[in-house]
Amino acid sequence: MRIAIIQFGGTNCDRDVLHVLKNVMNVDAELVWFKDKNLDCFDGAVIPGGFSYGDYLRAGAIAARTPIMDSVRKMVSEGKPVIGICNGFQVLTESGLLDGALATNSYPKFLCKWTHLRVDNTDTPFTSRFEKGDVIQIPIAHKEGNFYADQSAISDLNKNNQVVFRYVDEDGTADDESNPNGSKENIAGIINSSRNVIGLMPHPERASEKVLGSDDGLKIFQSMVDYIQTLQ
């Protein structure tokens, strides 16, 4: 099993993900520069957080148009799992692999804080180790994390059970007070209709060891590895 961690100019969470996969989970993972176009030897991919290309134009817009994303699309078409975290989520929406867009936070400042998330869908390759309704603690670090889609798209996401994570309070209630960035319906993470591409704004790699304050995020990567094993 090999997992690619894709790097763009401005990516800065790549080595955090590499540490979790290699040192915490003992998984073969490799940093892949965006000019390396062939991902055929990998079984899955993570597009980590950061500020690819300085977030010029729109966050993730330039990275989404680099040639390596054609290889990511090929992975997706083959059923391989792909995770986009923070800037990676923005790249996935900008590339059309996920619905919606990420806009400037309702309070237009960079936010770095712990958040509570409710797991609303466990029938995915990335959440199989959770129980539906679990409330987990994972931090955010973004300025453009305000998930937006028109009402028709939001309705489709809900109808197709594509909303995976929502921002909630400690009791699991999704309300305005627990919404850090103004995201529609407190949406923190969604999955594609084929169930093999997920994007989320919170950083699971920063909550994958108890010494960091939470290891809830580890289950996301463990679930992904479990899924890859079923494909081999």
C-alpha positions as CSV (number, residue, x, y, z in Angstrom):
1,M,0.0,0.0,0.0
2,R,1.3,3.4,-1.0
3,I,-0.3,6.8,-0.4
4,A,0.7,10.0,-2.1
5,I,0.8,13.3,-0.3
6,I,0.7,16.0,-3.0
7,Q,2.7,19.1,-2.6
8,F,2.2,22.4,-4.4
9,G,4.1,25.7,-3.9
10,G,2.8,27.0,-0.6
11,T,1.7,23.6,0.8
12,N,2.7,23.5,4.5
13,C,0.9,20.6,6.2
14,D,2.4,17.9,4.0
15,R,5.0,16.7,6.5
16,D,2.4,16.6,9.3
17,V,0.3,14.1,7.2
18,L,3.5,12.2,6.3
19,H,4.3,11.9,10.0
20,V,0.9,10.5,10.8
21,L,0.9,8.0,8.0
22,K,4.5,6.8,8.3
23,N,5.4,7.2,12.0
24,V,2.0,6.8,13.7
25,M,0.4,4.3,11.4
26,N,3.4,2.6,9.8
27,V,2.0,3.1,6.3
28,D,4.1,3.6,3.2
29,A,3.5,7.3,2.2
30,E,5.5,9.6,0.0
31,L,5.6,13.3,-0.7
32,V,4.8,13.9,-4.4
33,W,5.7,17.3,-6.0
34,F,3.0,18.7,-8.3
35,K,5.3,18.3,-11.4
36,D,5.4,14.5,-11.0
37,K,2.4,13.7,-13.1
38,N,2.1,9.9,-12.7
39,L,0.3,8.6,-9.7
40,D,-0.4,5.1,-11.0
41,C,1.8,3.4,-8.4
42,F,-0.2,4.9,-5.5
43,D,-3.4,3.4,-3.9
44,G,-4.7,6.7,-2.5
45,A,-3.8,10.3,-2.1
46,V,-4.0,13.2,0.4
47,I,-4.0,16.8,-0.7
48,P,-2.9,18.5,2.5
49,G,-3.5,22.0,3.8
50,G,-1.5,25.2,3.4
51,F,-1.6,28.2,1.1
52,S,-1.0,26.8,-2.4
53,Y,0.3,29.6,-4.6
54,G,-0.4,32.1,-1.9
55,D,-4.1,31.7,-2.3
56,Y,-3.9,34.1,-5.3
57,L,-7.0,34.4,-7.5
58,R,-9.0,32.1,-5.1
59,A,-7.8,29.6,-2.6
60,G,-6.9,26.4,-4.4
61,A,-7.7,27.8,-7.9
62,I,-4.1,27.7,-9.3
63,A,-3.3,24.3,-7.8
64,A,-6.5,22.9,-9.2
65,R,-5.3,23.6,-12.7
66,T,-1.9,21.9,-12.5
67,P,-1.3,18.8,-14.5
68,I,-1.0,16.5,-11.5
69,M,-4.8,17.0,-10.9
70,D,-5.4,15.1,-14.1
71,S,-3.7,12.2,-12.4
72,V,-5.8,12.7,-9.3
73,R,-8.9,12.5,-11.5
74,K,-7.6,9.3,-13.0
75,M,-7.2,7.9,-9.4
76,V,-10.8,8.9,-8.6
77,S,-12.1,7.3,-11.8
78,E,-10.4,4.0,-10.7
79,G,-12.1,4.1,-7.3
80,K,-9.1,5.0,-5.3
81,P,-9.6,7.2,-2.2
82,V,-8.6,10.9,-2.1
83,I,-8.7,13.2,0.9
84,G,-8.5,17.0,0.6
85,I,-7.7,18.8,3.9
86,C,-8.3,22.6,4.3
87,N,-6.5,24.0,1.2
88,G,-6.8,20.5,-0.3
89,F,-10.6,20.8,0.1
90,Q,-10.4,24.1,-1.7
91,V,-8.4,22.5,-4.5
92,L,-11.0,19.7,-4.8
93,T,-13.9,22.1,-5.2
94,E,-11.9,24.3,-7.6
95,S,-11.1,21.3,-9.7
96,G,-14.8,20.1,-9.8
97,L,-14.1,16.9,-7.9
98,L,-16.4,18.1,-5.1
99,D,-19.4,20.4,-5.2
100,G,-19.6,23.9,-3.7
101,A,-17.0,26.5,-3.0
102,L,-15.0,27.8,0.0
103,A,-15.5,31.5,0.6
104,T,-14.0,34.0,3.1
105,N,-15.1,33.4,6.7
106,S,-18.1,35.3,7.8
107,Y,-15.8,37.0,10.3
108,P,-13.1,37.8,7.7
109,K,-10.0,36.8,9.6
110,F,-7.8,33.8,9.8
111,L,-9.1,31.4,12.4
112,C,-7.0,28.8,14.3
113,K,-8.9,27.0,17.0
114,W,-10.3,23.7,18.1
115,T,-13.8,22.7,16.8
116,H,-16.3,20.0,17.5
117,L,-17.5,18.0,14.6
118,R,-20.5,15.6,14.3
119,V,-20.0,12.6,12.1
120,D,-23.1,12.4,10.0
121,N,-22.1,9.7,7.6
122,T,-20.1,6.6,8.5
123,D,-20.8,4.8,5.2
124,T,-17.7,6.1,3.6
125,P,-14.1,5.0,3.2
126,F,-13.0,7.7,5.5
127,T,-15.4,7.4,8.5
128,S,-16.0,3.6,8.9
129,R,-14.2,3.6,12.3
130,F,-16.7,6.1,13.7
131,E,-20.3,5.7,15.0
132,K,-22.9,7.9,13.4
133,G,-23.4,10.9,15.6
134,D,-20.0,10.8,17.2
135,V,-18.8,14.2,18.3
136,I,-15.1,14.6,17.7
137,Q,-12.5,17.3,18.3
138,I,-10.4,18.6,15.4
139,P,-8.8,22.0,14.9
140,I,-9.3,24.4,12.0
141,A,-6.8,26.9,10.6
142,H,-8.2,28.9,7.7
143,K,-9.5,32.2,6.4
144,E,-11.5,30.9,3.5
145,G,-13.4,28.0,5.0
146,N,-16.9,29.2,4.6
147,F,-18.6,26.4,2.6
148,Y,-21.1,27.7,0.1
149,A,-23.4,26.0,-2.4
150,D,-26.8,27.1,-3.7
151,Q,-29.9,25.7,-2.1
152,S,-30.4,23.1,-4.9
153,A,-26.9,21.7,-4.4
154,I,-27.3,21.7,-0.6
155,S,-30.5,19.8,-0.9
156,D,-28.8,17.2,-3.2
157,L,-25.9,16.9,-0.7
158,N,-28.4,16.2,2.1
159,K,-30.6,13.9,0.1
160,N,-27.6,11.8,-1.1
161,N,-26.1,11.7,2.4
162,Q,-22.9,13.5,1.2
163,V,-22.5,15.7,4.2
164,V,-20.0,13.8,6.3
165,F,-19.1,16.4,9.0
166,R,-20.8,19.4,10.6
167,Y,-19.6,21.9,13.1
168,V,-21.4,21.4,16.4
169,D,-21.2,22.2,20.1
170,E,-19.9,19.6,22.7
171,D,-23.4,18.1,22.8
172,G,-23.6,17.6,19.0
173,T,-26.0,20.5,18.3
174,A,-25.3,22.4,15.0
175,D,-26.2,26.0,15.6
176,D,-24.9,29.5,14.7
177,E,-22.7,29.6,17.9
178,S,-20.9,26.4,16.9
179,N,-20.3,27.5,13.3
180,P,-16.9,29.1,13.2
181,N,-16.9,30.4,9.7
182,G,-20.5,30.8,8.4
183,S,-20.6,27.6,6.4
184,K,-24.0,26.7,5.0
185,E,-25.8,24.3,7.4
186,N,-22.6,24.1,9.5
187,I,-21.0,21.9,6.8
188,A,-17.4,21.0,7.6
189,G,-16.8,18.2,5.2
190,I,-18.5,16.5,2.2
191,I,-18.0,13.5,0.0
192,N,-18.5,13.0,-3.7
193,S,-21.4,10.9,-5.1
194,S,-19.1,8.0,-5.7
195,R,-18.0,8.0,-2.1
196,N,-14.2,8.0,-2.7
197,V,-13.3,11.7,-2.5
198,I,-13.7,13.7,0.7
199,G,-12.9,17.3,1.6
200,L,-12.9,18.8,5.0
201,M,-11.7,22.1,6.4
202,P,-10.6,20.9,9.9
203,H,-7.1,19.3,10.1
204,P,-7.3,15.6,11.2
205,E,-3.5,15.3,11.0
206,R,-3.3,17.8,13.9
207,A,-5.5,15.6,16.0
208,S,-4.0,12.2,15.4
209,E,-2.0,11.8,18.6
210,K,-3.2,12.3,22.2
211,V,-0.2,14.4,23.1
212,L,-1.7,17.0,20.7
213,G,-4.9,17.2,22.7
214,S,-7.0,14.8,20.6
215,D,-6.5,11.7,18.4
216,D,-9.9,11.8,16.9
217,G,-8.6,12.6,13.5
218,L,-6.5,9.4,13.3
219,K,-9.7,7.4,12.6
220,I,-10.1,9.2,9.3
221,F,-6.7,8.0,8.1
222,Q,-7.3,4.5,9.6
223,S,-10.6,4.2,7.8
224,M,-8.9,5.2,4.5
225,V,-6.3,2.5,5.0
226,D,-9.0,-0.1,5.9
227,Y,-10.7,0.8,2.7
228,I,-7.6,0.5,0.6
229,Q,-7.0,-3.0,2.0
230,T,-10.4,-4.1,0.8
231,L,-9.4,-3.1,-2.8
232,Q,-6.2,-5.2,-2.8
